[in-house]
Amino acid sequence: MEENNSTDREILTKGLKRLGICLGLMFAGPTLLHLALDNSEKPLYIPLLILAFILCILAVVFLFLGINTVLDSIFKKKK
């Protein structure tokens, strides 16, 4: 019974793509949040604030999913 402990490159690529999306969201969310809080008297204040919070939450979700996928590609045993 031989075990194959090599990294699954397809799953690793999927995880790195998720981390790339996370990186983009990590810049976009706080930038929009800063813009929304600087312009609190403008009519688009509330929608921009909601969008910024959603992007920040998505950044955290994609970070978790990306790291989890990368770790699965490295440590999961193939059957």
PDB file of N, CA, C and O in Angstrom:
ATOM      1  N   MET A   1       0.842  -1.172   0.000  1.00  0.00           N
ATOM      2  CA  MET A   1       0.000   0.000   0.000  1.00  0.00           C
ATOM      3  C   MET A   1       0.897   1.248   0.000  1.00  0.00           C
ATOM      4  O   MET A   1       1.549   1.558   0.997  1.00  0.00           O
ATOM      5  N   GLU A   2       0.916   1.941  -1.115  1.00  0.00           N
ATOM      6  CA  GLU A   2       1.769   3.117  -1.269  1.00  0.00           C
ATOM      7  C   GLU A   2       0.925   4.382  -1.161  1.00  0.00           C
ATOM      8  O   GLU A   2      -0.131   4.489  -1.786  1.00  0.00           O
ATOM      9  N   GLU A   3       1.397   5.341  -0.364  1.00  0.00           N
ATOM     10  CA  GLU A   3       0.675   6.601  -0.205  1.00  0.00           C
ATOM     11  C   GLU A   3       1.291   7.654  -1.108  1.00  0.00           C
ATOM     12  O   GLU A   3       2.512   7.753  -1.225  1.00  0.00           O
ATOM     13  N   ASN A   4       0.439   8.434  -1.741  1.00  0.00           N
ATOM     14  CA  ASN A   4       0.891   9.522  -2.601  1.00  0.00           C
ATOM     15  C   ASN A   4       0.663  10.830  -1.848  1.00  0.00           C
ATOM     16  O   ASN A   4      -0.474  11.291  -1.748  1.00  0.00           O
ATOM     17  N   ASN A   5       1.714  11.427  -1.325  1.00  0.00           N
ATOM     18  CA  ASN A   5       1.593  12.627  -0.495  1.00  0.00           C
ATOM     19  C   ASN A   5       1.975  13.899  -1.242  1.00  0.00           C
ATOM     20  O   ASN A   5       2.298  14.902  -0.606  1.00  0.00           O
ATOM     21  N   SER A   6       1.948  13.887  -2.554  1.00  0.00           N
ATOM     22  CA  SER A   6       2.318  15.093  -3.297  1.00  0.00           C
ATOM     23  C   SER A   6       1.169  16.095  -3.298  1.00  0.00           C
ATOM     24  O   SER A   6       0.014  15.745  -3.053  1.00  0.00           O
ATOM     25  N   THR A   7       1.511  17.328  -3.576  1.00  0.00           N
ATOM     26  CA  THR A   7       0.525  18.408  -3.596  1.00  0.00           C
ATOM     27  C   THR A   7      -0.340  18.307  -4.849  1.00  0.00           C
ATOM     28  O   THR A   7       0.168  18.102  -5.951  1.00  0.00           O
ATOM     29  N   ASP A   8      -1.647  18.453  -4.668  1.00  0.00           N
ATOM     30  CA  ASP A   8      -2.571  18.455  -5.800  1.00  0.00           C
ATOM     31  C   ASP A   8      -2.553  19.852  -6.417  1.00  0.00           C
ATOM     32  O   ASP A   8      -3.055  20.807  -5.825  1.00  0.00           O
ATOM     33  N   ARG A   9      -1.976  19.959  -7.598  1.00  0.00           N
ATOM     34  CA  ARG A   9      -1.768  21.279  -8.213  1.00  0.00           C
ATOM     35  C   ARG A   9      -3.065  21.972  -8.623  1.00  0.00           C
ATOM     36  O   ARG A   9      -3.145  23.200  -8.572  1.00  0.00           O
ATOM     37  N   GLU A  10      -4.084  21.208  -9.028  1.00  0.00           N
ATOM     38  CA  GLU A  10      -5.357  21.826  -9.418  1.00  0.00           C
ATOM     39  C   GLU A  10      -6.030  22.495  -8.223  1.00  0.00           C
ATOM     40  O   GLU A  10      -6.539  23.611  -8.329  1.00  0.00           O
ATOM     41  N   ILE A  11      -6.026  21.806  -7.090  1.00  0.00           N
ATOM     42  CA  ILE A  11      -6.642  22.382  -5.889  1.00  0.00           C
ATOM     43  C   ILE A  11      -5.804  23.550  -5.374  1.00  0.00           C
ATOM     44  O   ILE A  11      -6.345  24.539  -4.879  1.00  0.00           O
ATOM     45  N   LEU A  12      -4.486  23.431  -5.492  1.00  0.00           N
ATOM     46  CA  LEU A  12      -3.603  24.528  -5.073  1.00  0.00           C
ATOM     47  C   LEU A  12      -3.863  25.777  -5.915  1.00  0.00           C
ATOM     48  O   LEU A  12      -3.912  26.887  -5.384  1.00  0.00           O
ATOM     49  N   THR A  13      -4.028  25.599  -7.222  1.00  0.00           N
ATOM     50  CA  THR A  13      -4.321  26.728  -8.111  1.00  0.00           C
ATOM     51  C   THR A  13      -5.650  27.378  -7.746  1.00  0.00           C
ATOM     52  O   THR A  13      -5.776  28.603  -7.754  1.00  0.00           O
ATOM     53  N   LYS A  14      -6.637  26.549  -7.427  1.00  0.00           N
ATOM     54  CA  LYS A  14      -7.947  27.069  -7.023  1.00  0.00           C
ATOM     55  C   LYS A  14      -7.823  27.897  -5.740  1.00  0.00           C
ATOM     56  O   LYS A  14      -8.433  28.959  -5.621  1.00  0.00           O
ATOM     57  N   GLY A  15      -7.031  27.404  -4.784  1.00  0.00           N
ATOM     58  CA  GLY A  15      -6.829  28.138  -3.537  1.00  0.00           C
ATOM     59  C   GLY A  15      -6.087  29.438  -3.740  1.00  0.00           C
ATOM     60  O   GLY A  15      -6.416  30.444  -3.112  1.00  0.00           O
ATOM     61  N   LEU A  16      -5.081  29.435  -4.615  1.00  0.00           N
ATOM     62  CA  LEU A  16      -4.333  30.664  -4.883  1.00  0.00           C
ATOM     63  C   LEU A  16      -5.194  31.694  -5.608  1.00  0.00           C
ATOM     64  O   LEU A  16      -5.024  32.895  -5.401  1.00  0.00           O
ATOM     65  N   LYS A  17      -6.113  31.238  -6.453  1.00  0.00           N
ATOM     66  CA  LYS A  17      -7.047  32.169  -7.106  1.00  0.00           C
ATOM     67  C   LYS A  17      -7.944  32.826  -6.068  1.00  0.00           C
ATOM     68  O   LYS A  17      -8.212  34.026  -6.134  1.00  0.00           O
ATOM     69  N   ARG A  18      -8.405  32.029  -5.107  1.00  0.00           N
ATOM     70  CA  ARG A  18      -9.249  32.594  -4.044  1.00  0.00           C
ATOM     71  C   ARG A  18      -8.468  33.606  -3.210  1.00  0.00           C
ATOM     72  O   ARG A  18      -9.015  34.632  -2.805  1.00  0.00           O
ATOM     73  N   LEU A  19      -7.209  33.325  -2.954  1.00  0.00           N
ATOM     74  CA  LEU A  19      -6.384  34.273  -2.199  1.00  0.00           C
ATOM     75  C   LEU A  19      -6.135  35.543  -3.017  1.00  0.00           C
ATOM     76  O   LEU A  19      -6.036  36.631  -2.449  1.00  0.00           O
ATOM     77  N   GLY A  20      -6.032  35.416  -4.342  1.00  0.00           N
ATOM     78  CA  GLY A  20      -5.889  36.589  -5.199  1.00  0.00           C
ATOM     79  C   GLY A  20      -7.138  37.460  -5.168  1.00  0.00           C
ATOM     80  O   GLY A  20      -7.049  38.687  -5.124  1.00  0.00           O
ATOM     81  N   ILE A  21      -8.304  36.816  -5.193  1.00  0.00           N
ATOM     82  CA  ILE A  21      -9.566  37.555  -5.082  1.00  0.00           C
ATOM     83  C   ILE A  21      -9.631  38.257  -3.729  1.00  0.00           C
ATOM     84  O   ILE A  21     -10.072  39.403  -3.631  1.00  0.00           O
ATOM     85  N   CYS A  22      -9.187  37.557  -2.691  1.00  0.00           N
ATOM     86  CA  CYS A  22      -9.159  38.136  -1.345  1.00  0.00           C
ATOM     87  C   CYS A  22      -8.281  39.382  -1.312  1.00  0.00           C
ATOM     88  O   CYS A  22      -8.647  40.388  -0.704  1.00  0.00           O
ATOM     89  N   LEU A  23      -7.130  39.315  -1.962  1.00  0.00           N
ATOM     90  CA  LEU A  23      -6.213  40.456  -1.977  1.00  0.00           C
ATOM     91  C   LEU A  23      -6.869  41.676  -2.622  1.00  0.00           C
ATOM     92  O   LEU A  23      -6.741  42.792  -2.116  1.00  0.00           O
ATOM     93  N   GLY A  24      -7.563  41.468  -3.726  1.00  0.00           N
ATOM     94  CA  GLY A  24      -8.272  42.576  -4.366  1.00  0.00           C
ATOM     95  C   GLY A  24      -9.364  43.149  -3.472  1.00  0.00           C
ATOM     96  O   GLY A  24      -9.532  44.366  -3.389  1.00  0.00           O
ATOM     97  N   LEU A  25     -10.106  42.266  -2.802  1.00  0.00           N
ATOM     98  CA  LEU A  25     -11.167  42.726  -1.909  1.00  0.00           C
ATOM     99  C   LEU A  25     -10.612  43.431  -0.679  1.00  0.00           C
ATOM    100  O   LEU A  25     -11.252  44.328  -0.130  1.00  0.00           O
ATOM    101  N   MET A  26      -9.418  43.022  -0.248  1.00  0.00           N
ATOM    102  CA  MET A  26      -8.808  43.664   0.923  1.00  0.00           C
ATOM    103  C   MET A  26      -8.412  45.104   0.635  1.00  0.00           C
ATOM    104  O   MET A  26      -8.323  45.911   1.561  1.00  0.00           O
ATOM    105  N   PHE A  27      -8.177  45.440  -0.611  1.00  0.00           N
ATOM    106  CA  PHE A  27      -7.904  46.829  -0.973  1.00  0.00           C
ATOM    107  C   PHE A  27      -9.194  47.585  -1.293  1.00  0.00           C
ATOM    108  O   PHE A  27      -9.346  48.743  -0.904  1.00  0.00           O
ATOM    109  N   ALA A  28     -10.115  46.942  -1.995  1.00  0.00           N
ATOM    110  CA  ALA A  28     -11.335  47.621  -2.433  1.00  0.00           C
ATOM    111  C   ALA A  28     -12.265  47.954  -1.265  1.00  0.00           C
ATOM    112  O   ALA A  28     -12.815  49.054  -1.211  1.00  0.00           O
ATOM    113  N   GLY A  29     -12.448  47.015  -0.331  1.00  0.00           N
ATOM    114  CA  GLY A  29     -13.375  47.235   0.783  1.00  0.00           C
ATOM    115  C   GLY A  29     -13.005  48.420   1.657  1.00  0.00           C
ATOM    116  O   GLY A  29     -13.819  49.328   1.822  1.00  0.00           O
ATOM    117  N   PRO A  30     -11.799  48.442   2.225  1.00  0.00           N
ATOM    118  CA  PRO A  30     -11.434  49.589   3.072  1.00  0.00           C
ATOM    119  C   PRO A  30     -11.344  50.914   2.304  1.00  0.00           C
ATOM    120  O   PRO A  30     -11.618  51.974   2.866  1.00  0.00           O
ATOM    121  N   THR A  31     -10.964  50.856   1.025  1.00  0.00           N
ATOM    122  CA  THR A  31     -10.919  52.088   0.227  1.00  0.00           C
ATOM    123  C   THR A  31     -12.319  52.673   0.073  1.00  0.00           C
ATOM    124  O   THR A  31     -12.519  53.874   0.253  1.00  0.00           O
ATOM    125  N   LEU A  32     -13.290  51.817  -0.263  1.00  0.00           N
ATOM    126  CA  LEU A  32     -14.670  52.301  -0.377  1.00  0.00           C
ATOM    127  C   LEU A  32     -15.217  52.746   0.974  1.00  0.00           C
ATOM    128  O   LEU A  32     -15.987  53.703   1.047  1.00  0.00           O
ATOM    129  N   LEU A  33     -14.830  52.068   2.024  1.00  0.00           N
ATOM    130  CA  LEU A  33     -15.265  52.467   3.359  1.00  0.00           C
ATOM    131  C   LEU A  33     -14.734  53.862   3.708  1.00  0.00           C
ATOM    132  O   LEU A  33     -15.459  54.689   4.261  1.00  0.00           O
ATOM    133  N   HIS A  34     -13.483  54.110   3.385  1.00  0.00           N
ATOM    134  CA  HIS A  34     -12.891  55.427   3.635  1.00  0.00           C
ATOM    135  C   HIS A  34     -13.602  56.502   2.806  1.00  0.00           C
ATOM    136  O   HIS A  34     -13.894  57.587   3.310  1.00  0.00           O
ATOM    137  N   LEU A  35     -13.877  56.196   1.534  1.00  0.00           N
ATOM    138  CA  LEU A  35     -14.585  57.160   0.688  1.00  0.00           C
ATOM    139  C   LEU A  35     -15.990  57.443   1.219  1.00  0.00           C
ATOM    140  O   LEU A  35     -16.447  58.586   1.209  1.00  0.00           O
ATOM    141  N   ALA A  36     -16.666  56.400   1.678  1.00  0.00           N
ATOM    142  CA  ALA A  36     -18.026  56.590   2.193  1.00  0.00           C
ATOM    143  C   ALA A  36     -18.021  57.426   3.469  1.00  0.00           C
ATOM    144  O   ALA A  36     -18.870  58.299   3.646  1.00  0.00           O
ATOM    145  N   LEU A  37     -17.071  57.161   4.351  1.00  0.00           N
ATOM    146  CA  LEU A  37     -17.058  57.893   5.624  1.00  0.00           C
ATOM    147  C   LEU A  37     -16.584  59.331   5.458  1.00  0.00           C
ATOM    148  O   LEU A  37     -16.926  60.184   6.276  1.00  0.00           O
ATOM    149  N   ASP A  38     -15.808  59.618   4.424  1.00  0.00           N
ATOM    150  CA  ASP A  38     -15.387  60.993   4.167  1.00  0.00           C
ATOM    151  C   ASP A  38     -16.502  61.846   3.565  1.00  0.00           C
ATOM    152  O   ASP A  38     -16.503  63.068   3.713  1.00  0.00           O
ATOM    153  N   ASN A  39     -17.445  61.201   2.892  1.00  0.00           N
ATOM    154  CA  ASN A  39     -18.521  61.924   2.206  1.00  0.00           C
ATOM    155  C   ASN A  39     -19.872  61.579   2.812  1.00  0.00           C
ATOM    156  O   ASN A  39     -20.777  61.147   2.098  1.00  0.00           O
ATOM    157  N   SER A  40     -20.018  61.762   4.110  1.00  0.00           N
ATOM    158  CA  SER A  40     -21.255  61.353   4.780  1.00  0.00           C
ATOM    159  C   SER A  40     -22.460  62.220   4.417  1.00  0.00           C
ATOM    160  O   SER A  40     -23.596  61.823   4.675  1.00  0.00           O
ATOM    161  N   GLU A  41     -22.239  63.382   3.832  1.00  0.00           N
ATOM    162  CA  GLU A  41     -23.376  64.236   3.462  1.00  0.00           C
ATOM    163  C   GLU A  41     -23.862  63.998   2.035  1.00  0.00           C
ATOM    164  O   GLU A  41     -24.847  64.606   1.616  1.00  0.00           O
ATOM    165  N   LYS A  42     -23.198  63.135   1.287  1.00  0.00           N
ATOM    166  CA  LYS A  42     -23.591  62.851  -0.105  1.00  0.00           C
ATOM    167  C   LYS A  42     -24.770  61.872  -0.130  1.00  0.00           C
ATOM    168  O   LYS A  42     -24.986  61.134   0.831  1.00  0.00           O
ATOM    169  N   PRO A  43     -25.533  61.867  -1.233  1.00  0.00           N
ATOM    170  CA  PRO A  43     -26.709  60.971  -1.289  1.00  0.00           C
ATOM    171  C   PRO A  43     -26.351  59.481  -1.394  1.00  0.00           C
ATOM    172  O   PRO A  43     -27.169  58.637  -1.028  1.00  0.00           O
ATOM    173  N   LEU A  44     -25.159  59.141  -1.879  1.00  0.00           N
ATOM    174  CA  LEU A  44     -24.781  57.731  -2.008  1.00  0.00           C
ATOM    175  C   LEU A  44     -24.050  57.201  -0.781  1.00  0.00           C
ATOM    176  O   LEU A  44     -23.386  56.167  -0.858  1.00  0.00           O
ATOM    177  N   TYR A  45     -24.161  57.888   0.336  1.00  0.00           N
ATOM    178  CA  TYR A  45     -23.432  57.498   1.540  1.00  0.00           C
ATOM    179  C   TYR A  45     -23.833  56.099   2.025  1.00  0.00           C
ATOM    180  O   TYR A  45     -22.968  55.250   2.240  1.00  0.00           O
ATOM    181  N   ILE A  46     -25.112  55.857   2.196  1.00  0.00           N
ATOM    182  CA  ILE A  46     -25.586  54.582   2.744  1.00  0.00           C
ATOM    183  C   ILE A  46     -25.306  53.415   1.788  1.00  0.00           C
ATOM    184  O   ILE A  46     -24.773  52.401   2.238  1.00  0.00           O
ATOM    185  N   PRO A  47     -25.640  53.506   0.487  1.00  0.00           N
ATOM    186  CA  PRO A  47     -25.336  52.370  -0.398  1.00  0.00           C
ATOM    187  C   PRO A  47     -23.837  52.075  -0.499  1.00  0.00           C
ATOM    188  O   PRO A  47     -23.439  50.912  -0.570  1.00  0.00           O
ATOM    189  N   LEU A  48     -23.019  53.105  -0.505  1.00  0.00           N
ATOM    190  CA  LEU A  48     -21.573  52.911  -0.581  1.00  0.00           C
ATOM    191  C   LEU A  48     -21.039  52.295   0.710  1.00  0.00           C
ATOM    192  O   LEU A  48     -20.128  51.468   0.674  1.00  0.00           O
ATOM    193  N   LEU A  49     -21.594  52.689   1.833  1.00  0.00           N
ATOM    194  CA  LEU A  49     -21.201  52.119   3.117  1.00  0.00           C
ATOM    195  C   LEU A  49     -21.573  50.637   3.201  1.00  0.00           C
ATOM    196  O   LEU A  49     -20.785  49.821   3.679  1.00  0.00           O
ATOM    197  N   ILE A  50     -22.763  50.296   2.739  1.00  0.00           N
ATOM    198  CA  ILE A  50     -23.204  48.896   2.728  1.00  0.00           C
ATOM    199  C   ILE A  50     -22.321  48.065   1.809  1.00  0.00           C
ATOM    200  O   ILE A  50     -21.910  46.963   2.170  1.00  0.00           O
ATOM    201  N   LEU A  51     -22.029  48.587   0.624  1.00  0.00           N
ATOM    202  CA  LEU A  51     -21.161  47.885  -0.325  1.00  0.00           C
ATOM    203  C   LEU A  51     -19.760  47.681   0.254  1.00  0.00           C
ATOM    204  O   LEU A  51     -19.161  46.622   0.065  1.00  0.00           O
ATOM    205  N   ALA A  52     -19.244  48.672   0.948  1.00  0.00           N
ATOM    206  CA  ALA A  52     -17.913  48.563   1.543  1.00  0.00           C
ATOM    207  C   ALA A  52     -17.891  47.484   2.616  1.00  0.00           C
ATOM    208  O   ALA A  52     -16.941  46.705   2.681  1.00  0.00           O
ATOM    209  N   PHE A  53     -18.911  47.423   3.453  1.00  0.00           N
ATOM    210  CA  PHE A  53     -18.964  46.389   4.485  1.00  0.00           C
ATOM    211  C   PHE A  53     -19.091  44.995   3.868  1.00  0.00           C
ATOM    212  O   PHE A  53     -18.479  44.043   4.354  1.00  0.00           O
ATOM    213  N   ILE A  54     -19.872  44.873   2.813  1.00  0.00           N
ATOM    214  CA  ILE A  54     -20.010  43.577   2.137  1.00  0.00           C
ATOM    215  C   ILE A  54     -18.666  43.143   1.552  1.00  0.00           C
ATOM    216  O   ILE A  54     -18.300  41.972   1.659  1.00  0.00           O
ATOM    217  N   LEU A  55     -17.929  44.064   0.938  1.00  0.00           N
ATOM    218  CA  LEU A  55     -16.623  43.722   0.373  1.00  0.00           C
ATOM    219  C   LEU A  55     -15.631  43.323   1.457  1.00  0.00           C
ATOM    220  O   LEU A  55     -14.828  42.413   1.254  1.00  0.00           O
ATOM    221  N   CYS A  56     -15.678  43.991   2.604  1.00  0.00           N
ATOM    222  CA  CYS A  56     -14.785  43.621   3.709  1.00  0.00           C
ATOM    223  C   CYS A  56     -15.106  42.233   4.239  1.00  0.00           C
ATOM    224  O   CYS A  56     -14.198  41.454   4.531  1.00  0.00           O
ATOM    225  N   ILE A  57     -16.378  41.922   4.364  1.00  0.00           N
ATOM    226  CA  ILE A  57     -16.777  40.593   4.833  1.00  0.00           C
ATOM    227  C   ILE A  57     -16.385  39.528   3.809  1.00  0.00           C
ATOM    228  O   ILE A  57     -15.921  38.450   4.180  1.00  0.00           O
ATOM    229  N   LEU A  58     -16.570  39.829   2.525  1.00  0.00           N
ATOM    230  CA  LEU A  58     -16.166  38.885   1.478  1.00  0.00           C
ATOM    231  C   LEU A  58     -14.663  38.657   1.470  1.00  0.00           C
ATOM    232  O   LEU A  58     -14.210  37.554   1.164  1.00  0.00           O
ATOM    233  N   ALA A  59     -13.886  39.674   1.800  1.00  0.00           N
ATOM    234  CA  ALA A  59     -12.427  39.503   1.869  1.00  0.00           C
ATOM    235  C   ALA A  59     -12.059  38.490   2.947  1.00  0.00           C
ATOM    236  O   ALA A  59     -11.183  37.652   2.735  1.00  0.00           O
ATOM    237  N   VAL A  60     -12.714  38.560   4.089  1.00  0.00           N
ATOM    238  CA  VAL A  60     -12.438  37.614   5.171  1.00  0.00           C
ATOM    239  C   VAL A  60     -12.875  36.203   4.764  1.00  0.00           C
ATOM    240  O   VAL A  60     -12.172  35.230   5.038  1.00  0.00           O
ATOM    241  N   VAL A  61     -14.024  36.095   4.118  1.00  0.00           N
ATOM    242  CA  VAL A  61     -14.518  34.786   3.681  1.00  0.00           C
ATOM    243  C   VAL A  61     -13.577  34.167   2.656  1.00  0.00           C
ATOM    244  O   VAL A  61     -13.234  32.990   2.764  1.00  0.00           O
ATOM    245  N   PHE A  62     -13.156  34.947   1.659  1.00  0.00           N
ATOM    246  CA  PHE A  62     -12.244  34.414   0.644  1.00  0.00           C
ATOM    247  C   PHE A  62     -10.880  34.083   1.230  1.00  0.00           C
ATOM    248  O   PHE A  62     -10.221  33.156   0.761  1.00  0.00           O
ATOM    249  N   LEU A  63     -10.442  34.823   2.249  1.00  0.00           N
ATOM    250  CA  LEU A  63      -9.187  34.488   2.919  1.00  0.00           C
ATOM    251  C   LEU A  63      -9.292  33.123   3.585  1.00  0.00           C
ATOM    252  O   LEU A  63      -8.400  32.286   3.439  1.00  0.00           O
ATOM    253  N   PHE A  64     -10.369  32.900   4.308  1.00  0.00           N
ATOM    254  CA  PHE A  64     -10.573  31.609   4.966  1.00  0.00           C
ATOM    255  C   PHE A  64     -10.667  30.482   3.947  1.00  0.00           C
ATOM    256  O   PHE A  64     -10.015  29.449   4.102  1.00  0.00           O
ATOM    257  N   LEU A  65     -11.478  30.672   2.902  1.00  0.00           N
ATOM    258  CA  LEU A  65     -11.636  29.624   1.893  1.00  0.00           C
ATOM    259  C   LEU A  65     -10.328  29.350   1.154  1.00  0.00           C
ATOM    260  O   LEU A  65     -10.006  28.196   0.870  1.00  0.00           O
ATOM    261  N   GLY A  66      -9.582  30.394   0.844  1.00  0.00           N
ATOM    262  CA  GLY A  66      -8.326  30.222   0.125  1.00  0.00           C
ATOM    263  C   GLY A  66      -7.290  29.476   0.940  1.00  0.00           C
ATOM    264  O   GLY A  66      -6.643  28.559   0.434  1.00  0.00           O
ATOM    265  N   ILE A  67      -7.127  29.859   2.193  1.00  0.00           N
ATOM    266  CA  ILE A  67      -6.156  29.174   3.050  1.00  0.00           C
ATOM    267  C   ILE A  67      -6.585  27.727   3.277  1.00  0.00           C
ATOM    268  O   ILE A  67      -5.753  26.820   3.260  1.00  0.00           O
ATOM    269  N   ASN A  68      -7.873  27.513   3.489  1.00  0.00           N
ATOM    270  CA  ASN A  68      -8.380  26.159   3.692  1.00  0.00           C
ATOM    271  C   ASN A  68      -8.143  25.293   2.452  1.00  0.00           C
ATOM    272  O   ASN A  68      -7.765  24.129   2.584  1.00  0.00           O
ATOM    273  N   THR A  69      -8.354  25.834   1.260  1.00  0.00           N
ATOM    274  CA  THR A  69      -8.150  25.089   0.027  1.00  0.00           C
ATOM    275  C   THR A  69      -6.675  24.779  -0.194  1.00  0.00           C
ATOM    276  O   THR A  69      -6.333  23.673  -0.611  1.00  0.00           O
ATOM    277  N   VAL A  70      -5.797  25.740   0.082  1.00  0.00           N
ATOM    278  CA  VAL A  70      -4.358  25.500  -0.072  1.00  0.00           C
ATOM    279  C   VAL A  70      -3.904  24.403   0.893  1.00  0.00           C
ATOM    280  O   VAL A  70      -3.139  23.517   0.511  1.00  0.00           O
ATOM    281  N   LEU A  71      -4.366  24.461   2.120  1.00  0.00           N
ATOM    282  CA  LEU A  71      -3.993  23.437   3.091  1.00  0.00           C
ATOM    283  C   LEU A  71      -4.540  22.070   2.700  1.00  0.00           C
ATOM    284  O   LEU A  71      -3.873  21.055   2.900  1.00  0.00           O
ATOM    285  N   ASP A  72      -5.770  22.037   2.135  1.00  0.00           N
ATOM    286  CA  ASP A  72      -6.300  20.770   1.643  1.00  0.00           C
ATOM    287  C   ASP A  72      -5.454  20.193   0.516  1.00  0.00           C
ATOM    288  O   ASP A  72      -5.250  18.981   0.443  1.00  0.00           O
ATOM    289  N   SER A  73      -4.967  21.057  -0.353  1.00  0.00           N
ATOM    290  CA  SER A  73      -4.158  20.563  -1.473  1.00  0.00           C
ATOM    291  C   SER A  73      -2.833  19.997  -0.994  1.00  0.00           C
ATOM    292  O   SER A  73      -2.270  19.113  -1.640  1.00  0.00           O
ATOM    293  N   ILE A  74      -2.335  20.484   0.112  1.00  0.00           N
ATOM    294  CA  ILE A  74      -1.031  20.020   0.615  1.00  0.00           C
ATOM    295  C   ILE A  74      -1.182  18.783   1.498  1.00  0.00           C
ATOM    296  O   ILE A  74      -0.420  17.828   1.353  1.00  0.00           O
ATOM    297  N   PHE A  75      -2.147  18.787   2.406  1.00  0.00           N
ATOM    298  CA  PHE A  75      -2.185  17.764   3.442  1.00  0.00           C
ATOM    299  C   PHE A  75      -3.222  16.661   3.261  1.00  0.00           C
ATOM    300  O   PHE A  75      -3.132  15.639   3.941  1.00  0.00           O
ATOM    301  N   LYS A  76      -4.210  16.825   2.368  1.00  0.00           N
ATOM    302  CA  LYS A  76      -5.204  15.765   2.193  1.00  0.00           C
ATOM    303  C   LYS A  76      -4.584  14.569   1.492  1.00  0.00           C
ATOM    304  O   LYS A  76      -3.791  14.717   0.563  1.00  0.00           O
ATOM    305  N   LYS A  77      -4.950  13.404   1.942  1.00  0.00           N
ATOM    306  CA  LYS A  77      -4.454  12.177   1.333  1.00  0.00           C
ATOM    307  C   LYS A  77      -5.345  11.808   0.158  1.00  0.00           C
ATOM    308  O   LYS A  77      -6.570  11.889   0.261  1.00  0.00           O
ATOM    309  N   LYS A  78      -4.753  11.408  -0.946  1.00  0.00           N
ATOM    310  CA  LYS A  78      -5.518  10.959  -2.106  1.00  0.00           C
ATOM    311  C   LYS A  78      -5.890   9.506  -1.917  1.00  0.00           C
ATOM    312  O   LYS A  78      -5.120   8.724  -1.359  1.00  0.00           O
ATOM    313  N   LYS A  79      -7.072   9.146  -2.384  1.00  0.00           N
ATOM    314  CA  LYS A  79      -7.531   7.763  -2.242  1.00  0.00           C
ATOM    315  C   LYS A  79      -7.336   6.987  -3.513  1.00  0.00           C
ATOM    316  O   LYS A  79      -7.670   5.803  -3.571  1.00  0.00           O
TER     317      LYS A  79
END
